[in-house]
Amino acid sequence: MATNDISLSDKLTEVIEKKNKFFESDKRFIDYEVYHEQMRRLGIAKKQEYNISPIDTIGRRFYYDMQHIK
């Protein structure tokens, strides 16, 4: 079962990376990122903290990966 967990996690990481590449070239998304960064600097937008501990190993790996992807 551990092999399937790693495979699924790798697939999720691959999908996330592909979407990130897509969004890097999307002008609307870039404009939104600039706007959102301004809101963060002003203290209007704040990062939501996820404080519920993931139970399953896929959730832990996915949660860990999401915390380290911009």
CHARMM-style PDB file with segment names, atoms N, HN, CA, C and O in Angstrom:
ATOM      1  N   MET     1       0.819  -1.197   0.000  1.00  0.00      PROA
ATOM      2  CA  MET     1       0.000   0.000   0.000  1.00  0.00      PROA
ATOM      3  C   MET     1       0.863   1.262   0.000  1.00  0.00      PROA
ATOM      4  O   MET     1       0.466   2.280  -0.566  1.00  0.00      PROA
ATOM      5  N   ALA     2       2.017   1.205   0.617  1.00  0.00      PROA
ATOM      6  HN  ALA     2       2.340   0.377   1.077  1.00  0.00      PROA
ATOM      7  CA  ALA     2       2.887   2.378   0.661  1.00  0.00      PROA
ATOM      8  C   ALA     2       3.303   2.811  -0.737  1.00  0.00      PROA
ATOM      9  O   ALA     2       3.459   4.004  -0.995  1.00  0.00      PROA
ATOM     10  N   THR     3       3.484   1.856  -1.640  1.00  0.00      PROA
ATOM     11  HN  THR     3       3.357   0.887  -1.431  1.00  0.00      PROA
ATOM     12  CA  THR     3       3.855   2.189  -3.022  1.00  0.00      PROA
ATOM     13  C   THR     3       2.776   3.023  -3.685  1.00  0.00      PROA
ATOM     14  O   THR     3       3.087   3.981  -4.394  1.00  0.00      PROA
ATOM     15  N   ASN     4       1.506   2.677  -3.469  1.00  0.00      PROA
ATOM     16  HN  ASN     4       1.253   1.899  -2.894  1.00  0.00      PROA
ATOM     17  CA  ASN     4       0.407   3.440  -4.051  1.00  0.00      PROA
ATOM     18  C   ASN     4       0.342   4.847  -3.481  1.00  0.00      PROA
ATOM     19  O   ASN     4       0.039   5.797  -4.204  1.00  0.00      PROA
ATOM     20  N   ASP     5       0.622   4.989  -2.195  1.00  0.00      PROA
ATOM     21  HN  ASP     5       0.868   4.218  -1.608  1.00  0.00      PROA
ATOM     22  CA  ASP     5       0.613   6.310  -1.565  1.00  0.00      PROA
ATOM     23  C   ASP     5       1.660   7.223  -2.200  1.00  0.00      PROA
ATOM     24  O   ASP     5       1.376   8.382  -2.500  1.00  0.00      PROA
ATOM     25  N   ILE     6       2.842   6.713  -2.398  1.00  0.00      PROA
ATOM     26  HN  ILE     6       3.072   5.771  -2.154  1.00  0.00      PROA
ATOM     27  CA  ILE     6       3.916   7.507  -3.003  1.00  0.00      PROA
ATOM     28  C   ILE     6       3.544   7.853  -4.436  1.00  0.00      PROA
ATOM     29  O   ILE     6       3.753   8.983  -4.878  1.00  0.00      PROA
ATOM     30  N   SER     7       3.004   6.909  -5.150  1.00  0.00      PROA
ATOM     31  HN  SER     7       2.834   5.992  -4.791  1.00  0.00      PROA
ATOM     32  CA  SER     7       2.615   7.141  -6.537  1.00  0.00      PROA
ATOM     33  C   SER     7       1.549   8.226  -6.623  1.00  0.00      PROA
ATOM     34  O   SER     7       1.643   9.117  -7.467  1.00  0.00      PROA
ATOM     35  N   LEU     8       0.553   8.164  -5.776  1.00  0.00      PROA
ATOM     36  HN  LEU     8       0.476   7.440  -5.090  1.00  0.00      PROA
ATOM     37  CA  LEU     8      -0.505   9.169  -5.776  1.00  0.00      PROA
ATOM     38  C   LEU     8       0.055  10.535  -5.403  1.00  0.00      PROA
ATOM     39  O   LEU     8      -0.307  11.544  -6.008  1.00  0.00      PROA
ATOM     40  N   SER     9       0.923  10.570  -4.425  1.00  0.00      PROA
ATOM     41  HN  SER     9       1.217   9.751  -3.933  1.00  0.00      PROA
ATOM     42  CA  SER     9       1.545  11.832  -4.020  1.00  0.00      PROA
ATOM     43  C   SER     9       2.368  12.414  -5.166  1.00  0.00      PROA
ATOM     44  O   SER     9       2.336  13.620  -5.410  1.00  0.00      PROA
ATOM     45  N   ASP    10       3.101  11.555  -5.865  1.00  0.00      PROA
ATOM     46  HN  ASP    10       3.127  10.575  -5.667  1.00  0.00      PROA
ATOM     47  CA  ASP    10       3.887  12.019  -7.007  1.00  0.00      PROA
ATOM     48  C   ASP    10       2.985  12.561  -8.104  1.00  0.00      PROA
ATOM     49  O   ASP    10       3.308  13.564  -8.741  1.00  0.00      PROA
ATOM     50  N   LYS    11       1.857  11.900  -8.324  1.00  0.00      PROA
ATOM     51  HN  LYS    11       1.595  11.086  -7.806  1.00  0.00      PROA
ATOM     52  CA  LYS    11       0.906  12.375  -9.337  1.00  0.00      PROA
ATOM     53  C   LYS    11       0.337  13.738  -8.948  1.00  0.00      PROA
ATOM     54  O   LYS    11       0.215  14.626  -9.792  1.00  0.00      PROA
ATOM     55  N   LEU    12      -0.007  13.901  -7.686  1.00  0.00      PROA
ATOM     56  HN  LEU    12       0.092  13.179  -7.000  1.00  0.00      PROA
ATOM     57  CA  LEU    12      -0.523  15.187  -7.216  1.00  0.00      PROA
ATOM     58  C   LEU    12       0.520  16.293  -7.387  1.00  0.00      PROA
ATOM     59  O   LEU    12       0.200  17.403  -7.811  1.00  0.00      PROA
ATOM     60  N   THR    13       1.758  15.977  -7.055  1.00  0.00      PROA
ATOM     61  HN  THR    13       2.018  15.075  -6.711  1.00  0.00      PROA
ATOM     62  CA  THR    13       2.840  16.947  -7.217  1.00  0.00      PROA
ATOM     63  C   THR    13       3.006  17.325  -8.678  1.00  0.00      PROA
ATOM     64  O   THR    13       3.208  18.497  -8.998  1.00  0.00      PROA
ATOM     65  N   GLU    14       2.924  16.345  -9.566  1.00  0.00      PROA
ATOM     66  HN  GLU    14       2.761  15.393  -9.306  1.00  0.00      PROA
ATOM     67  CA  GLU    14       3.053  16.596 -11.007  1.00  0.00      PROA
ATOM     68  C   GLU    14       1.935  17.506 -11.508  1.00  0.00      PROA
ATOM     69  O   GLU    14       2.190  18.436 -12.273  1.00  0.00      PROA
ATOM     70  N   VAL    15       0.712  17.245 -11.087  1.00  0.00      PROA
ATOM     71  HN  VAL    15       0.506  16.489 -10.466  1.00  0.00      PROA
ATOM     72  CA  VAL    15      -0.425  18.070 -11.497  1.00  0.00      PROA
ATOM     73  C   VAL    15      -0.261  19.495 -10.987  1.00  0.00      PROA
ATOM     74  O   VAL    15      -0.522  20.451 -11.718  1.00  0.00      PROA
ATOM     75  N   ILE    16       0.165  19.640  -9.755  1.00  0.00      PROA
ATOM     76  HN  ILE    16       0.377  18.863  -9.162  1.00  0.00      PROA
ATOM     77  CA  ILE    16       0.364  20.969  -9.171  1.00  0.00      PROA
ATOM     78  C   ILE    16       1.431  21.732  -9.945  1.00  0.00      PROA
ATOM     79  O   ILE    16       1.265  22.917 -10.233  1.00  0.00      PROA
ATOM     80  N   GLU    17       2.518  21.058 -10.281  1.00  0.00      PROA
ATOM     81  HN  GLU    17       2.653  20.095 -10.048  1.00  0.00      PROA
ATOM     82  CA  GLU    17       3.594  21.712 -11.039  1.00  0.00      PROA
ATOM     83  C   GLU    17       3.114  22.148 -12.422  1.00  0.00      PROA
ATOM     84  O   GLU    17       3.462  23.235 -12.882  1.00  0.00      PROA
ATOM     85  N   LYS    18       2.318  21.311 -13.087  1.00  0.00      PROA
ATOM     86  HN  LYS    18       2.035  20.427 -12.713  1.00  0.00      PROA
ATOM     87  CA  LYS    18       1.783  21.678 -14.405  1.00  0.00      PROA
ATOM     88  C   LYS    18       0.871  22.895 -14.302  1.00  0.00      PROA
ATOM     89  O   LYS    18       0.946  23.805 -15.128  1.00  0.00      PROA
ATOM     90  N   LYS    19       0.017  22.911 -13.295  1.00  0.00      PROA
ATOM     91  HN  LYS    19      -0.044  22.173 -12.623  1.00  0.00      PROA
ATOM     92  CA  LYS    19      -0.886  24.051 -13.117  1.00  0.00      PROA
ATOM     93  C   LYS    19      -0.110  25.313 -12.777  1.00  0.00      PROA
ATOM     94  O   LYS    19      -0.457  26.398 -13.244  1.00  0.00      PROA
ATOM     95  N   ASN    20       0.936  25.184 -11.971  1.00  0.00      PROA
ATOM     96  HN  ASN    20       1.218  24.302 -11.592  1.00  0.00      PROA
ATOM     97  CA  ASN    20       1.753  26.349 -11.645  1.00  0.00      PROA
ATOM     98  C   ASN    20       2.381  26.934 -12.900  1.00  0.00      PROA
ATOM     99  O   ASN    20       2.417  28.154 -13.060  1.00  0.00      PROA
ATOM    100  N   LYS    21       2.876  26.082 -13.794  1.00  0.00      PROA
ATOM    101  HN  LYS    21       2.847  25.091 -13.664  1.00  0.00      PROA
ATOM    102  CA  LYS    21       3.462  26.559 -15.050  1.00  0.00      PROA
ATOM    103  C   LYS    21       2.412  27.276 -15.887  1.00  0.00      PROA
ATOM    104  O   LYS    21       2.701  28.302 -16.503  1.00  0.00      PROA
ATOM    105  N   PHE    22       1.190  26.739 -15.912  1.00  0.00      PROA
ATOM    106  HN  PHE    22       0.955  25.906 -15.411  1.00  0.00      PROA
ATOM    107  CA  PHE    22       0.104  27.370 -16.660  1.00  0.00      PROA
ATOM    108  C   PHE    22      -0.193  28.760 -16.104  1.00  0.00      PROA
ATOM    109  O   PHE    22      -0.313  29.726 -16.857  1.00  0.00      PROA
ATOM    110  N   PHE    23      -0.308  28.850 -14.789  1.00  0.00      PROA
ATOM    111  HN  PHE    23      -0.210  28.065 -14.177  1.00  0.00      PROA
ATOM    112  CA  PHE    23      -0.661  30.129 -14.164  1.00  0.00      PROA
ATOM    113  C   PHE    23       0.451  31.163 -14.280  1.00  0.00      PROA
ATOM    114  O   PHE    23       0.180  32.364 -14.295  1.00  0.00      PROA
ATOM    115  N   GLU    24       1.707  30.707 -14.364  1.00  0.00      PROA
ATOM    116  HN  GLU    24       1.927  29.732 -14.352  1.00  0.00      PROA
ATOM    117  CA  GLU    24       2.822  31.646 -14.507  1.00  0.00      PROA
ATOM    118  C   GLU    24       2.716  32.468 -15.790  1.00  0.00      PROA
ATOM    119  O   GLU    24       3.254  33.574 -15.857  1.00  0.00      PROA
ATOM    120  N   SER    25       2.034  31.947 -16.801  1.00  0.00      PROA
ATOM    121  HN  SER    25       1.597  31.049 -16.746  1.00  0.00      PROA
ATOM    122  CA  SER    25       1.919  32.658 -18.073  1.00  0.00      PROA
ATOM    123  C   SER    25       0.537  33.294 -18.276  1.00  0.00      PROA
ATOM    124  O   SER    25       0.287  33.902 -19.317  1.00  0.00      PROA
ATOM    125  N   ASP    26      -0.355  33.160 -17.300  1.00  0.00      PROA
ATOM    126  HN  ASP    26      -0.152  32.666 -16.455  1.00  0.00      PROA
ATOM    127  CA  ASP    26      -1.707  33.710 -17.404  1.00  0.00      PROA
ATOM    128  C   ASP    26      -1.724  35.142 -16.860  1.00  0.00      PROA
ATOM    129  O   ASP    26      -1.550  35.350 -15.659  1.00  0.00      PROA
ATOM    130  N   LYS    27      -1.933  36.129 -17.738  1.00  0.00      PROA
ATOM    131  HN  LYS    27      -2.075  35.961 -18.713  1.00  0.00      PROA
ATOM    132  CA  LYS    27      -1.879  37.544 -17.344  1.00  0.00      PROA
ATOM    133  C   LYS    27      -2.884  37.874 -16.239  1.00  0.00      PROA
ATOM    134  O   LYS    27      -2.567  38.616 -15.309  1.00  0.00      PROA
ATOM    135  N   ARG    28      -4.085  37.329 -16.341  1.00  0.00      PROA
ATOM    136  HN  ARG    28      -4.343  36.727 -17.096  1.00  0.00      PROA
ATOM    137  CA  ARG    28      -5.092  37.613 -15.299  1.00  0.00      PROA
ATOM    138  C   ARG    28      -4.630  37.110 -13.942  1.00  0.00      PROA
ATOM    139  O   ARG    28      -4.823  37.776 -12.925  1.00  0.00      PROA
ATOM    140  N   PHE    29      -4.021  35.934 -13.929  1.00  0.00      PROA
ATOM    141  HN  PHE    29      -3.865  35.392 -14.755  1.00  0.00      PROA
ATOM    142  CA  PHE    29      -3.531  35.378 -12.671  1.00  0.00      PROA
ATOM    143  C   PHE    29      -2.375  36.212 -12.128  1.00  0.00      PROA
ATOM    144  O   PHE    29      -2.296  36.450 -10.923  1.00  0.00      PROA
ATOM    145  N   ILE    30      -1.482  36.655 -13.004  1.00  0.00      PROA
ATOM    146  HN  ILE    30      -1.546  36.461 -13.983  1.00  0.00      PROA
ATOM    147  CA  ILE    30      -0.356  37.492 -12.584  1.00  0.00      PROA
ATOM    148  C   ILE    30      -0.866  38.797 -11.982  1.00  0.00      PROA
ATOM    149  O   ILE    30      -0.374  39.241 -10.945  1.00  0.00      PROA
ATOM    150  N   ASP    31      -1.861  39.413 -12.640  1.00  0.00      PROA
ATOM    151  HN  ASP    31      -2.260  39.052 -13.482  1.00  0.00      PROA
ATOM    152  CA  ASP    31      -2.453  40.649 -12.104  1.00  0.00      PROA
ATOM    153  C   ASP    31      -3.095  40.400 -10.744  1.00  0.00      PROA
ATOM    154  O   ASP    31      -2.992  41.229  -9.839  1.00  0.00      PROA
ATOM    155  N   TYR    32      -3.754  39.262 -10.606  1.00  0.00      PROA
ATOM    156  HN  TYR    32      -3.838  38.588 -11.341  1.00  0.00      PROA
ATOM    157  CA  TYR    32      -4.361  38.910  -9.326  1.00  0.00      PROA
ATOM    158  C   TYR    32      -3.292  38.746  -8.249  1.00  0.00      PROA
ATOM    159  O   TYR    32      -3.474  39.205  -7.122  1.00  0.00      PROA
ATOM    160  N   GLU    33      -2.181  38.096  -8.587  1.00  0.00      PROA
ATOM    161  HN  GLU    33      -2.033  37.723  -9.503  1.00  0.00      PROA
ATOM    162  CA  GLU    33      -1.095  37.899  -7.630  1.00  0.00      PROA
ATOM    163  C   GLU    33      -0.548  39.239  -7.144  1.00  0.00      PROA
ATOM    164  O   GLU    33      -0.278  39.405  -5.955  1.00  0.00      PROA
ATOM    165  N   VAL    34      -0.383  40.193  -8.055  1.00  0.00      PROA
ATOM    166  HN  VAL    34      -0.602  40.058  -9.022  1.00  0.00      PROA
ATOM    167  CA  VAL    34       0.105  41.527  -7.682  1.00  0.00      PROA
ATOM    168  C   VAL    34      -0.890  42.184  -6.726  1.00  0.00      PROA
ATOM    169  O   VAL    34      -0.506  42.735  -5.695  1.00  0.00      PROA
ATOM    170  N   TYR    35      -2.171  42.117  -7.084  1.00  0.00      PROA
ATOM    171  HN  TYR    35      -2.483  41.669  -7.921  1.00  0.00      PROA
ATOM    172  CA  TYR    35      -3.232  42.687  -6.248  1.00  0.00      PROA
ATOM    173  C   TYR    35      -3.242  42.027  -4.861  1.00  0.00      PROA
ATOM    174  O   TYR    35      -3.335  42.707  -3.839  1.00  0.00      PROA
ATOM    175  N   HSD    36      -3.147  40.702  -4.847  1.00  0.00      PROA
ATOM    176  HN  HSD    36      -3.073  40.150  -5.677  1.00  0.00      PROA
ATOM    177  CA  HSD    36      -3.199  39.963  -3.591  1.00  0.00      PROA
ATOM    178  C   HSD    36      -1.984  40.291  -2.722  1.00  0.00      PROA
ATOM    179  O   HSD    36      -2.108  40.400  -1.502  1.00  0.00      PROA
ATOM    180  N   GLU    37      -0.820  40.447  -3.335  1.00  0.00      PROA
ATOM    181  HN  GLU    37      -0.719  40.358  -4.326  1.00  0.00      PROA
ATOM    182  CA  GLU    37       0.379  40.818  -2.573  1.00  0.00      PROA
ATOM    183  C   GLU    37       0.205  42.196  -1.933  1.00  0.00      PROA
ATOM    184  O   GLU    37       0.624  42.412  -0.796  1.00  0.00      PROA
ATOM    185  N   GLN    38      -0.409  43.120  -2.659  1.00  0.00      PROA
ATOM    186  HN  GLN    38      -0.749  42.945  -3.582  1.00  0.00      PROA
ATOM    187  CA  GLN    38      -0.686  44.440  -2.086  1.00  0.00      PROA
ATOM    188  C   GLN    38      -1.613  44.324  -0.880  1.00  0.00      PROA
ATOM    189  O   GLN    38      -1.409  44.995   0.131  1.00  0.00      PROA
ATOM    190  N   MET    39      -2.620  43.481  -0.987  1.00  0.00      PROA
ATOM    191  HN  MET    39      -2.786  42.936  -1.809  1.00  0.00      PROA
ATOM    192  CA  MET    39      -3.557  43.281   0.121  1.00  0.00      PROA
ATOM    193  C   MET    39      -2.844  42.646   1.324  1.00  0.00      PROA
ATOM    194  O   MET    39      -3.141  42.987   2.468  1.00  0.00      PROA
ATOM    195  N   ARG    40      -1.913  41.732   1.070  1.00  0.00      PROA
ATOM    196  HN  ARG    40      -1.672  41.455   0.140  1.00  0.00      PROA
ATOM    197  CA  ARG    40      -1.146  41.126   2.160  1.00  0.00      PROA
ATOM    198  C   ARG    40      -0.289  42.168   2.862  1.00  0.00      PROA
ATOM    199  O   ARG    40      -0.227  42.208   4.091  1.00  0.00      PROA
ATOM    200  N   ARG    41       0.375  43.020   2.069  1.00  0.00      PROA
ATOM    201  HN  ARG    41       0.324  42.988   1.071  1.00  0.00      PROA
ATOM    202  CA  ARG    41       1.227  44.051   2.665  1.00  0.00      PROA
ATOM    203  C   ARG    41       0.416  45.013   3.529  1.00  0.00      PROA
ATOM    204  O   ARG    41       0.902  45.492   4.553  1.00  0.00      PROA
ATOM    205  N   LEU    42      -0.813  45.292   3.116  1.00  0.00      PROA
ATOM    206  HN  LEU    42      -1.208  44.902   2.284  1.00  0.00      PROA
ATOM    207  CA  LEU    42      -1.675  46.191   3.883  1.00  0.00      PROA
ATOM    208  C   LEU    42      -2.309  45.499   5.094  1.00  0.00      PROA
ATOM    209  O   LEU    42      -2.933  46.155   5.929  1.00  0.00      PROA
ATOM    210  N   GLY    43      -2.149  44.189   5.188  1.00  0.00      PROA
ATOM    211  HN  GLY    43      -1.641  43.656   4.510  1.00  0.00      PROA
ATOM    212  CA  GLY    43      -2.715  43.444   6.303  1.00  0.00      PROA
ATOM    213  C   GLY    43      -4.169  43.065   6.106  1.00  0.00      PROA
ATOM    214  O   GLY    43      -4.819  42.590   7.037  1.00  0.00      PROA
ATOM    215  N   ILE    44      -4.688  43.269   4.903  1.00  0.00      PROA
ATOM    216  HN  ILE    44      -4.161  43.655   4.146  1.00  0.00      PROA
ATOM    217  CA  ILE    44      -6.093  42.933   4.617  1.00  0.00      PROA
ATOM    218  C   ILE    44      -6.242  41.444   4.358  1.00  0.00      PROA
ATOM    219  O   ILE    44      -7.170  40.813   4.863  1.00  0.00      PROA
ATOM    220  N   ALA    45      -5.333  40.882   3.575  1.00  0.00      PROA
ATOM    221  HN  ALA    45      -4.579  41.395   3.165  1.00  0.00      PROA
ATOM    222  CA  ALA    45      -5.368  39.449   3.271  1.00  0.00      PROA
ATOM    223  C   ALA    45      -4.347  38.744   4.159  1.00  0.00      PROA
ATOM    224  O   ALA    45      -3.185  39.145   4.224  1.00  0.00      PROA
ATOM    225  N   LYS    46      -4.784  37.707   4.831  1.00  0.00      PROA
ATOM    226  HN  LYS    46      -5.728  37.381   4.778  1.00  0.00      PROA
ATOM    227  CA  LYS    46      -3.897  36.944   5.704  1.00  0.00      PROA
ATOM    228  C   LYS    46      -3.989  35.480   5.335  1.00  0.00      PROA
ATOM    229  O   LYS    46      -5.047  35.000   4.928  1.00  0.00      PROA
ATOM    230  N   LYS    47      -2.870  34.764   5.478  1.00  0.00      PROA
ATOM    231  HN  LYS    47      -2.010  35.154   5.808  1.00  0.00      PROA
ATOM    232  CA  LYS    47      -2.828  33.341   5.160  1.00  0.00      PROA
ATOM    233  C   LYS    47      -3.633  32.557   6.190  1.00  0.00      PROA
ATOM    234  O   LYS    47      -3.465  32.734   7.397  1.00  0.00      PROA
ATOM    235  N   GLN    48      -4.499  31.701   5.698  1.00  0.00      PROA
ATOM    236  HN  GLN    48      -4.636  31.558   4.717  1.00  0.00      PROA
ATOM    237  CA  GLN    48      -5.270  30.843   6.591  1.00  0.00      PROA
ATOM    238  C   GLN    48      -4.357  29.763   7.140  1.00  0.00      PROA
ATOM    239  O   GLN    48      -3.621  29.127   6.385  1.00  0.00      PROA
ATOM    240  N   GLU    49      -4.397  29.557   8.412  1.00  0.00      PROA
ATOM    241  HN  GLU    49      -4.995  30.074   9.025  1.00  0.00      PROA
ATOM    242  CA  GLU    49      -3.603  28.504   9.039  1.00  0.00      PROA
ATOM    243  C   GLU    49      -4.452  27.248   9.133  1.00  0.00      PROA
ATOM    244  O   GLU    49      -5.596  27.287   9.585  1.00  0.00      PROA
ATOM    245  N   TYR    50      -3.882  26.145   8.705  1.00  0.00      PROA
ATOM    246  HN  TYR    50      -2.952  26.113   8.338  1.00  0.00      PROA
ATOM    247  CA  TYR    50      -4.536  24.843   8.755  1.00  0.00      PROA
ATOM    248  C   TYR    50      -4.063  24.159  10.022  1.00  0.00      PROA
ATOM    249  O   TYR    50      -2.916  23.717  10.097  1.00  0.00      PROA
ATOM    250  N   ASN    51      -4.925  24.066  11.013  1.00  0.00      PROA
ATOM    251  HN  ASN    51      -5.857  24.425  10.952  1.00  0.00      PROA
ATOM    252  CA  ASN    51      -4.489  23.514  12.290  1.00  0.00      PROA
ATOM    253  C   ASN    51      -5.121  22.171  12.626  1.00  0.00      PROA
ATOM    254  O   ASN    51      -5.007  21.705  13.759  1.00  0.00      PROA
ATOM    255  N   ILE    52      -5.778  21.545  11.670  1.00  0.00      PROA
ATOM    256  HN  ILE    52      -5.871  21.923  10.749  1.00  0.00      PROA
ATOM    257  CA  ILE    52      -6.314  20.207  11.877  1.00  0.00      PROA
ATOM    258  C   ILE    52      -5.263  19.229  11.381  1.00  0.00      PROA
ATOM    259  O   ILE    52      -4.858  19.289  10.220  1.00  0.00      PROA
ATOM    260  N   SER    53      -4.821  18.338  12.239  1.00  0.00      PROA
ATOM    261  HN  SER    53      -5.150  18.289  13.182  1.00  0.00      PROA
ATOM    262  CA  SER    53      -3.755  17.425  11.828  1.00  0.00      PROA
ATOM    263  C   SER    53      -4.286  16.392  10.843  1.00  0.00      PROA
ATOM    264  O   SER    53      -5.326  15.779  11.081  1.00  0.00      PROA
ATOM    265  N   PRO    54      -3.567  16.198   9.728  1.00  0.00      PROA
ATOM    266  CA  PRO    54      -3.992  15.190   8.753  1.00  0.00      PROA
ATOM    267  C   PRO    54      -3.843  13.790   9.343  1.00  0.00      PROA
ATOM    268  O   PRO    54      -2.874  13.502  10.046  1.00  0.00      PROA
ATOM    269  N   ILE    55      -4.802  12.932   9.054  1.00  0.00      PROA
ATOM    270  HN  ILE    55      -5.589  13.165   8.483  1.00  0.00      PROA
ATOM    271  CA  ILE    55      -4.816  11.596   9.644  1.00  0.00      PROA
ATOM    272  C   ILE    55      -4.057  10.602   8.774  1.00  0.00      PROA
ATOM    273  O   ILE    55      -3.239   9.835   9.283  1.00  0.00      PROA
ATOM    274  N   ASP    56      -4.314  10.604   7.493  1.00  0.00      PROA
ATOM    275  HN  ASP    56      -4.979  11.227   7.080  1.00  0.00      PROA
ATOM    276  CA  ASP    56      -3.737   9.593   6.614  1.00  0.00      PROA
ATOM    277  C   ASP    56      -2.391  10.042   6.050  1.00  0.00      PROA
ATOM    278  O   ASP    56      -2.077  11.233   6.054  1.00  0.00      PROA
ATOM    279  N   THR    57      -1.609   9.103   5.572  1.00  0.00      PROA
ATOM    280  HN  THR    57      -1.864   8.136   5.569  1.00  0.00      PROA
ATOM    281  CA  THR    57      -0.274   9.430   5.078  1.00  0.00      PROA
ATOM    282  C   THR    57      -0.319  10.236   3.790  1.00  0.00      PROA
ATOM    283  O   THR    57       0.559  11.070   3.568  1.00  0.00      PROA
ATOM    284  N   ILE    58      -1.312  10.018   2.934  1.00  0.00      PROA
ATOM    285  HN  ILE    58      -2.025   9.341   3.115  1.00  0.00      PROA
ATOM    286  CA  ILE    58      -1.429  10.809   1.722  1.00  0.00      PROA
ATOM    287  C   ILE    58      -1.702  12.256   2.096  1.00  0.00      PROA
ATOM    288  O   ILE    58      -1.105  13.170   1.527  1.00  0.00      PROA
ATOM    289  N   GLY    59      -2.591  12.467   3.039  1.00  0.00      PROA
ATOM    290  HN  GLY    59      -3.076  11.724   3.501  1.00  0.00      PROA
ATOM    291  CA  GLY    59      -2.907  13.818   3.489  1.00  0.00      PROA
ATOM    292  C   GLY    59      -1.696  14.512   4.081  1.00  0.00      PROA
ATOM    293  O   GLY    59      -1.483  15.702   3.851  1.00  0.00      PROA
ATOM    294  N   ARG    60      -0.910  13.781   4.834  1.00  0.00      PROA
ATOM    295  HN  ARG    60      -1.084  12.814   5.021  1.00  0.00      PROA
ATOM    296  CA  ARG    60       0.284  14.371   5.429  1.00  0.00      PROA
ATOM    297  C   ARG    60       1.267  14.793   4.345  1.00  0.00      PROA
ATOM    298  O   ARG    60       1.797  15.904   4.372  1.00  0.00      PROA
ATOM    299  N   ARG    61       1.505  13.902   3.397  1.00  0.00      PROA
ATOM    300  HN  ARG    61       1.075  12.999   3.375  1.00  0.00      PROA
ATOM    301  CA  ARG    61       2.459  14.210   2.320  1.00  0.00      PROA
ATOM    302  C   ARG    61       1.945  15.380   1.478  1.00  0.00      PROA
ATOM    303  O   ARG    61       2.701  16.292   1.145  1.00  0.00      PROA
ATOM    304  N   PHE    62       0.663  15.345   1.139  1.00  0.00      PROA
ATOM    305  HN  PHE    62       0.048  14.604   1.409  1.00  0.00      PROA
ATOM    306  CA  PHE    62       0.071  16.416   0.334  1.00  0.00      PROA
ATOM    307  C   PHE    62       0.122  17.735   1.097  1.00  0.00      PROA
ATOM    308  O   PHE    62       0.465  18.771   0.527  1.00  0.00      PROA
ATOM    309  N   TYR    63      -0.217  17.702   2.374  1.00  0.00      PROA
ATOM    310  HN  TYR    63      -0.496  16.860   2.837  1.00  0.00      PROA
ATOM    311  CA  TYR    63      -0.179  18.905   3.209  1.00  0.00      PROA
ATOM    312  C   TYR    63       1.248  19.446   3.281  1.00  0.00      PROA
ATOM    313  O   TYR    63       1.465  20.651   3.151  1.00  0.00      PROA
ATOM    314  N   TYR    64       2.215  18.558   3.488  1.00  0.00      PROA
ATOM    315  HN  TYR    64       2.038  17.580   3.594  1.00  0.00      PROA
ATOM    316  CA  TYR    64       3.616  18.977   3.548  1.00  0.00      PROA
ATOM    317  C   TYR    64       4.040  19.607   2.224  1.00  0.00      PROA
ATOM    318  O   TYR    64       4.673  20.663   2.209  1.00  0.00      PROA
ATOM    319  N   ASP    65       3.692  18.959   1.114  1.00  0.00      PROA
ATOM    320  HN  ASP    65       3.178  18.101   1.126  1.00  0.00      PROA
ATOM    321  CA  ASP    65       4.044  19.492  -0.209  1.00  0.00      PROA
ATOM    322  C   ASP    65       3.407  20.855  -0.440  1.00  0.00      PROA
ATOM    323  O   ASP    65       4.054  21.750  -0.983  1.00  0.00      PROA
ATOM    324  N   MET    66       2.160  21.029  -0.040  1.00  0.00      PROA
ATOM    325  HN  MET    66       1.634  20.301   0.401  1.00  0.00      PROA
ATOM    326  CA  MET    66       1.464  22.290  -0.252  1.00  0.00      PROA
ATOM    327  C   MET    66       2.087  23.420   0.571  1.00  0.00      PROA
ATOM    328  O   MET    66       2.069  24.577   0.150  1.00  0.00      PROA
ATOM    329  N   GLN    67       2.631  23.095   1.728  1.00  0.00      PROA
ATOM    330  HN  GLN    67       2.646  22.155   2.070  1.00  0.00      PROA
ATOM    331  CA  GLN    67       3.256  24.114   2.567  1.00  0.00      PROA
ATOM    332  C   GLN    67       4.569  24.607   1.978  1.00  0.00      PROA
ATOM    333  O   GLN    67       5.037  25.693   2.320  1.00  0.00      PROA
ATOM    334  N   HSD    68       5.174  23.801   1.081  1.00  0.00      PROA
ATOM    335  HN  HSD    68       4.793  22.919   0.803  1.00  0.00      PROA
ATOM    336  CA  HSD    68       6.475  24.154   0.532  1.00  0.00      PROA
ATOM    337  C   HSD    68       6.404  24.566  -0.929  1.00  0.00      PROA
ATOM    338  O   HSD    68       7.438  24.730  -1.576  1.00  0.00      PROA
ATOM    339  N   ILE    69       5.208  24.734  -1.453  1.00  0.00      PROA
ATOM    340  HN  ILE    69       4.368  24.601  -0.928  1.00  0.00      PROA
ATOM    341  CA  ILE    69       5.032  25.223  -2.825  1.00  0.00      PROA
ATOM    342  C   ILE    69       4.498  26.630  -2.736  1.00  0.00      PROA
ATOM    343  O   ILE    69       3.538  26.888  -2.010  1.00  0.00      PROA
ATOM    344  N   LYS    70       5.100  27.531  -3.456  1.00  0.00      PROA
ATOM    345  HN  LYS    70       5.880  27.321  -4.046  1.00  0.00      PROA
ATOM    346  CA  LYS    70       4.633  28.923  -3.426  1.00  0.00      PROA
ATOM    347  C   LYS    70       3.276  29.041  -4.060  1.00  0.00      PROA
ATOM    348  OT1 LYS    70       2.720  30.137  -4.128  1.00  0.00      PROA
TER     349      LYS     70
END
